[in-house]
Amino acid sequence: MAHPTFIMRNSNLVILASLVLPLLMGCGNDAPEQAEGPPPNPLLQPENFRDTAPPTFVARLETNKGVIRIQVTREWAPLGADRFYNLVKGGYYDGVTFHRVIPEFMAEFGIHGDPWVNQFWRQATMDDEPVRKPNIRGRVSFSKNEPNTRTVQVFINTDENRNLDGQGFSPFGEVTEGMEVVETLYSAYGESPTRGGEGVYQAMAIAKGDEYLNAEFPLLDRIERAVVEEAGAAG
């Protein structure tokens, strides 16, 4: 016959188990909560910027000096038009400086303030396209160093630069409003050191972004916001 004390202890254990086990099981079924971090920056995913541009559209660049409107015609340079459309629509150019402004030549922009963004887009190169329109005053083309290396940097011609046509610079649009704004963009920093000047060293700007640009070249003008203003059929 079992001892009464032993029976009482067993009963207490059963009661304790009946209370504790459901708590343990409940804890085991609940997944641990994870802290939510910031959403990923869409600009770090160039592969998602692949929409086809309308036959024509207007990009409105709101700069600290005034508004510049660029009308893009896709048939001039389809790859360039598509890239510019996606970059403007995706907010890439918001806050970007005009880092290279050379009077009677061109005004260039496209180096992002975030060096991580620059690193991702350096790999997103485009093939060259036939030059269907000349590089004359007001026309807009993508920059490149070598064949098939266009990415995100764009320049506005401020003179007749037909010599660029033979080098494969393909205009994809032209300024329809705001050339007087382009002419007032800060240009005193001059050419880059790689071209014999004392202006923005583009490799450093790409690597360090606004940390370098703001510290060394605080007077550069900026695009405060860029938007696709309107789209329509080719005219």
Sequence and secondary structure as in RCSB ss.txt:
>XXXX:A:sequence
MAHPTFIMRNSNLVILASLVLPLLMGCGNDAPEQAEGPPPNPLLQPENFRDTAPPTFVARLETNKGVIRIQVTRE
WAPLGADRFYNLVKGGYYDGVTFHRVIPEFMAEFGIHGDPWVNQFWRQATMDDEPVRKPNIRGRVSFSKNEPNTR
TVQVFINTDENRNLDGQGFSPFGEVTEGMEVVETLYSAYGESPTRGGEGVYQAMAIAKGDEYLNAEFPLLDRIER
AVVEEAGAAG
>XXXX:A:secstr
   HHHHHHHHHHHHHHHHHHHHHHHHHHS           GGG GGG      SEEEEEEEETTEEEEEEEEGG
G HHHHHHHHHHHHTTTTTT B  EEETTTEEEE   SSHHHHHHHHT  B      S   TTEEEE  SSTT B
 S EEEE S  GGGGGGT  EEEEEEE HHHHHTS  TT S GGGTSSS  HHHHHHHTHHHHHHH TT  BEEE
EEEEEEE   
